[in-house]
């Protein structure tokens, strides 16, 4: 099989909700081409879905080393750090993801969630406002912004 075929099989398992089954396919893809960041990103995501954060971070670090413009690697690395409650590292990664791909609303939502979790609703609202400048009609961002506004007002 080719790199792309292994990558597709891994993706099929991952997106069907079977991340553990996806990991070996990504490993085969990496063995065929260790210089392409895509399999590292996807395997990192699969490890993340399995709550196996150390290998997830290792794969995502490698993906970023291979391609420092791989915004999705920064996004997933931000999720890993967020789940580890390392909010400063998570924030740096979401900020970089947004810088590289400013239209990805998930990055804004996760970035703002860090501040909401810490009770800094003003900062969360600033991030939601930044997202709405990019995509003014995003309903999910609007809802989360309203919830942050209520929390800020003491509700």
Secondary structure, DSSP 8 states (H G I E B T S, - for coil): --HHHHHHHHHHHHHTT-HHHHHHHHHHHHHH-TT-HHHHHHHHHHHHHTT-HHHHHHHHHHHHHH-TT-HHHHHHHHHHHHHTT-HHHHHHHHHHHHHH-TT-HHHHHHHHHHHHHTT-HHHHHHHHHHHHHH-TT-HHHHHHHHHHHHHHTT-
